[in-house]
Every structure is written in C-alpha cells, then in structure tokens.
Amino acid sequence: MIKYETDLYLPVQHFFSELGYKVDAEVRDCDIVATKEDTVVICELKRGFTIELVYQLVNRKKMTPYVYAVIPRPKNMRSSTFRKKLDVLRALECGLLVVLNSTKRVDVILEPKGKDTSVKQEYRKGIVKEVNVRKMALNLGGQTRRKIVTAHKESLIAALCYIEKYGTIKTRECKDNIKAVLQRNHYDFFVRVQKGVYTANEKGRNFLKEKDYKDVVEFYRKEAELCLK
C-alpha cells in the first residue's frame, strides 16, 4: 500500500538503477535525479495528480528535457479523467511512471519529449555539480520532515571530521568543494589559524553530535581522507 510519497522512491530508484543510472534523492528540490553519462532525468513523486505536481514539472523542464511524473497506478487508466491528465503531460512534454500498489512494479505510461535547447544550462550544471559532490545516498525522494543532506552539508561534515582527526586542514590539499565550505564558512564552524589553514570551533565540533546527521558523520570519521585531492 502506497501511503506516502517516499513509498514511491525505492521502486523508482530500482527502476533507473537497473537501467544503469546513478540515482540521487532530494537534489535542488527535485525528488529524484537519475544521471547516466550526459543524460539527466528528473522525477517528481506524488500520491495523486495535482496542480502542485504540474507546477513542479514546468519548473523541472527548465533543467532537463527528461522529466517524469510518478504516481501510484490509478484503478481505472481508461477513464476520461485519466486521459485528460495524460493530455496535460503531453502538452508539457513530460513522461509518466506509475507504481503498482501490490508489487511496486514501475510501468512507463508516457515518455518525455523535448530538446536540450529549451534547458537553462545554469540549472542543469547546478544539478550535475550537486550529484557529483555527493558520496552517500541518505535521502528519500518526497520526504518533508527529515532533514535533507545536501552536497554542501556533506562537504561541511567531511571537513569537520577531518579536523576532528588531524586538528587542522589545509586548503591547498583539499578538494574544491571542501575548500569552498572552509573559505565561505557559512555556518561559522571554522576558524582560520593562518593563511590556508583552518580548524573547528566549539560550534562546529558540537554539530557533529547532531543525531540527524549521524550516518554521515560515522562515514566521514572512517573516510576523512576523502577531503583531500
């Protein structure tokens, strides 16, 4: 039984993984982003076909031509109401995936259309950058209550774990994403010891104790060297 939007995530994740895609959830407000080589696919999960879903699809088409709506399989797919919804999707040049309640099988009802020329490249680049930085798949598409682990937050935790282990971190030895969080210091977690060398303050050290990011912290405590080039 599909009760929540997150119940749609795992079947769709499996569907695209089987096709050779790397699948990430909650990327730049998109429920699911699947990437393979130069192809970016976005899926928006909803328990029903709503006007909110339509708004989301319109916005996602600015990022990639390959956009799918994902809903539970309707009881009557031959009804005039459902056909009208398909007409809306065709007009938007979006695809449709339906997930069966019983088996969680994913069926392709409609394929997306469109060309890359209609895509705003800065939006697309932002998504690709976020996906490439992430090392862990911790989010569930469609989640609203649990804190989202963004690429920025993951890089932040990685830097803090490295400092916890070694005391300081040098920007010239770091990957670009780690260097960026140190220099911007958006959450005021870092202190510059000298030019290009940073440590963590008490606020930063305490952040590693937050339960919401426990899995990420445990990962980077073991893999702190991933911060380095």
Buried (B, 14 or more C-beta within 10 A) or exposed (E): EBEEBBBBBEBBBBBBEEEEBBBBBBBBEBBBBBBEEEEBBBBBBBBEBEEEBBEBBEBBBEBBBBBBBBBBBBEEEEEEEBEEBBEBBBEBBBBBBBBEEEEBEBEEBBEBEBEEEEBEEEBBEBBBEBBEBBBBEBBBBBBEEEEBBBBBBBBBBBBBBBBBBEEEBBBEEBBEBBBBBBBEBEEEBBBEEEEBBBBBEEEBBEBBEEEEBEEBBEBBBEBBEBBEE
